[in-house]
Amino acid sequence: MKVSEILQVKGNILYTITPDQPLVEAANTMAEKDIGSLVVMEYGDLVGMLTFREVLKALHANEGTIGGGTVRRHMDDHPITVTPDTDVNEVRRIMLEKHARYLPVMNAKTLLGVISFYDVARAVLEAQSFENRMLKAYIRDWPAEDEAADRAH
């Protein structure tokens, strides 16, 4: 399974923010939309990712308040990216090794979407469920041993 297949199922809703917007605006957007990340775009280019992890770090650094900083100050300015052709097993490895819950999907310099740990888990579960259904159907249609022996005689 490829990243492109996960994006097809997920849809193409993408939430972005600019680096110079206040962090409080980003946190409000994330809470209102019930999302865990925002893609940070500047002049049409991906320049970073802001996830709930960076927001929590800002809250911790400011002793419980979000502070007056901008997204640029808190974002991950070197996010790990994947391509539409990246295999889901490679995505899982990257997410686990790099402790990344959100990965932007890039086709050259074009942002196609973001896949989350949840998206990957759901896609893998659905693929395994489909495979299980196919195997069970195959087994159900398997000829009984008595029938096979009768045909042999």
Summary of the structure (lengths in Angstrom):
residues: 153
radius of gyration: 22.1
end to end distance: 44.7
largest distance: 85.0
contacts: 413
relative contact order: 0.16
helix: 50%
strand: 22%
